[in-house]
Amino acid sequence: MNTALERVQAVNNWLNSRIVGQKAFTQRLMMALLVGGHLLVEGAPGLAKTRAIKELSRGIKGDFHRIQFTPDLLPSDVTGTEVYRPEDGTFEFKQGPIFHNLILADEVNRAPAKVQSALLEGMAEKQVTQGRETYQLPELFLVMATQNPIEQEGTYPLPEAQLDRFLMHINVGYPEVEQEIDILRINRNDLLQNEEPPSVILEQSEIFDIRRQLSELYITESLEQYIVSLVVFTRTKLENVEYGASPRATIALDQAARANAWLDSRDFVSPDDIQTVLHDVLRHRIILSYTAEAKGYTPQNAVDDTLNAIPVP
């Protein structure tokens, strides 16, 4: 087996021992790390969303910072600000919390659009512009933004352009009863300071090497056409959709499918890899018509219809 894969699987197994009942979520988080994408995670409070990315930071050689998005947050609270130095009459840029490897944008829809957009340049270009100067973010940079689906009063929905910047949109559900018992025991051990340390810690250089391996995985021309056909169908053939997925979705679907294949110990992409990640890649990129929403038609239904309409090569 690939040595890099063994090390990643060791980190992933450790992560699942710390985050019980959320294997699909933790796998998507690992996939985003390996391809250099960003995640939008939606779920009720208390489902270990914050804990997941915090624990992941323990499994890699990278730093973590949490930003709590609130209505009074300012863009400079995210990116940083210039501070006046009276001793020499100059301004010095003080980096904000975005200058870390792993960023948790907690309840990102609680802050106004101006603050949300402060993340946009960093997510897209891995840089922050302050005045005439541009500052590079760390090469290893991942944003995981969370949304609470329960309380929508006083929130600011993310604009479509920013939603498209996320590799995947993950829905996190409640664990099973047996799993919740395990959660109790893990929390009790943590309180006794018996936290299990990661058995393997990934170097950043290893992650960058894995990204090169992913780009070299074999994919047939017919599967490339399958990916494009799925994305194009969402914007040309679905009657209930106002706007479908952009070409960025095509790239994201290819990246996520490659990561799924690599984590499954294969050096080629299969149709199952594409279908496994399809809903998570497309659901936040489909804008429904008002008529469709009134009928209870959802983006999940739109992706289902797309999947059923395009034949598998």
Disulfide bonds with the S-S distance in Angstrom:
none
